[in-house]
């Protein structure tokens, strides 16, 4: 995979919304409310009439009975964020992209962990309970079937530790390995299970030809960021969301 490929596209490909509409390079994504990532506009590149482009996006989501949400990353037009702010869009979930080299990763799969090519019921239950079931705008809990459609949209490895109380997902993308769905049941935290899952996925990805890993984490999640930094990850980019009033 191209070394310079923007993270906006890597993340979109690793977390594919089941419903997608290409509007002159802007992607309207819809997945029944499962994560902002899969229920937002991905604005890839400039539009000749920015105000009209935003109007059209708002119309699309209004037709679904949903608020319009934009993911504003490196490939978004520079004038987009000010335009959304002017319209009263709320800035939400500032997020960093973190990366780490895998070529010299010397870790081994920790004992008591496993990686499967599909998520088990304990895996799904843990991730859904900890993170996946939150609606992106605070509304009603979405249907888990949408999450399963997202997960099944691309080949991935599903790691677990502690009898399924800690989970994570690895997506091979050429030279890159994307790390997703890191979640530890509250009752199983502070036992090193999250670290075991992460190391398992890094080893699994290295063995499948990946030379670099990336993940995304909200700036507010200091605990997770500290874990990733301790495992060699550093900040390489950022993005945030804008949510319609």
N, C-alpha and C positions, 0 to 999 in steps of 0.2 A: 504494500500500500504506500502511496505517496507520502513521504516524510512530512511534507508541508500541508497535508490535508487538514482543513480546519476542524477543530473539535466539535463545532456545531453539527457538522455532517456525521462525524463518527458517532456522536451521542444519538442523533436521530436514527441512524441505521441500527444501532445496538438496541434501541428501545422503540421499535416500529409501531406507530399507531395503526390499528386495523383500518380506520377510515382516513383517507388522505386525499386532498384535492390540490393540484398544482395550479396556482394562480400567477402566471408570469414569473415563476421563480420563488414566490412565497408559498409555503406549504401550510394549508389549513389541516390541522390534525384533530381527530376526535376519537376518544376511547372510553366513552361512558363515565367520564369523571375520574378515571384511575390515573392519578398523578398529573401535575401541571404539564410535565414534559410531553405527554401524549394528548393533551387537550389544549393546545395553544398554536398560535401562528409561529412558524419558523421563517423569518424574513431574510431570505438569502439574496442579497444584492439590492441595487438601486431600483426604484420605480420612477417613471417619468413624472407622474402626478402622485406625490406621496399622500396628500390628503385624501384623494379619491381611493387610493389603495387601502388606506385604513378604513374608509367608509365601507368598502366592499367586504373587507374582513369582518367588520362589525355586523354587516348584513348576513353573512354566512352563519355566524354563531347565533345571531338572533333567530334565524330560521330553525335552529336546533333548540331554541329556548335556553341558551347558555350565555354566560358573560364572555366577552371577547378577552382573551389573554394572549400576550405576546411574550415570546422568549427573545430577549435582547442580548445577542452575543457578538462575536467578532465580525460576523458577516452581515450584521444588520446595517442598514443605511445610517450614516452618522446623524442625520436629521430626525431619525425616527423617535428616539427617546425624548427629545424636547417636544416633538409633536404630541406624543402620548401624554406627557406631563401636562401640556397645555389643555388637553381634553379632560384632564382630571383622573387619568389612570394612576392607580396606586402602585408604587414600586414594592416588590415583594421578593423574598428569598434570594438575596444576593449569594451567589454560589461561586466557588473556585474550582478550577480544573487542576488536578494534581497528577504528576507523572513520575515514573521511576524507571530506570534501566533494568532490563532483565538478562542481558547478555552474560553478565557475570553473577547473576543471582545464584547463590550457593545454598539456598534453603532446600530442605527436604520436606516431604509430606509429613506433618505431625501425626503421631499416633491418635487413633480415635476419630479421624476425619475420613470423609469419603467424597468423591465427586461422581455424580450421575449425569447422564445426558438428557434427563428430564426431571422436573421437580416432583418430589414425592409429596404425599399429603402432609406429613409433618413439616416439610420444607415450606410448602405453601401456607400452611396455617401460621407458622412462626412469622414469616415475612408479612403476611396480610395483617396479622394482629399488631405487629410492632410498627409497620410503616405503610404498607400498600393500601390499606383501607381508608386512608384519610382523603376526603374530597378536596380538590384543589382550591375551592373557594369557600370551604367551611360548610358546605351544604350537606345533603343527605349522603349516607354511606353508599358508594357505588357497588355494583354487582361484581363479585370476584371473577365471574366468567370473562369479563373484559381483561382483567389482569392475565388470565391464562392465555388469552388470544395474543396479548402483547408478548408474553414470554415465549410463546410458540412461534413467533414470527421470524426467528433467526436461531441458528444453531448456537448452543451455549452449554456450559458445564455448570452444574448445581452442586455446590459444596455444602457440607453440614458437619457440625461437631456437637458434642454434648447431647447425643440422642436427639438431634434435630432442634435443639434450643438455640443454636447459632447457625446462621445460614449466609450464603453469598452466591453470586452468579458471575461467571466469567464468560466473556464473549470474544472469541478469536476474530480479529479483523486484520488479516495480513500480518504486518510487523507489530501491530498493536494488540494488546489484550485489554478489553474494557472490563472494569470491576463494577458490579452493580448489586443492588439488593442486599447490602450488608446489614444484618439485623441480628440482635441478640435479645432473647426474651429477658424482661427485667429481672426475673428471679434467678437468672443464670449469669448475670454480669459480674465483672471484676474477678473472673476466673481464667482469663486469658483465652476464652473461646473465640472471640472475635479475631484475635491475632492468629490463632490456629487456622481459622477459615481463610483469612487473607493470605497467609503463607501457602496454604494448600492450593489456592487458586493461582498464585504467582508461579508455583512450581508446575502446576498443570499447564498453564499457558506457555511457559518456557519450553516445556517438553513438546508443545505443538507448534513451535517455530516462532513464537512472539519474542521480540527483542526489547519491547517497551510496554509498559502498562500505564493506563490512565484511569482516573476515577473522578467523580464529581461529588462535592460535599458542601453543604451550606456553610457560610461563614460563621453562623451562630452555633454550629455544632463543634465546639472547641474540643470536646473529648475525642471525637472521631478524627479531627484534624491532627491532634497530638499523636494518636495511634499511627496514622499514615506517615507522619513525619518521622516517627521512630523507626519505620520500616523503609525509609529511604525515599519517600515521595516529597516532591517540592511543587510549589505553585507554578503553573505554566499558562494560566488564562483565567477568565472569569465571565460570568453572565448573570443576568437577573431577569425577573419577570415584571411585566406591567399588566395590571388587572383593571378592566373597565369599571367605572363607578356604577 
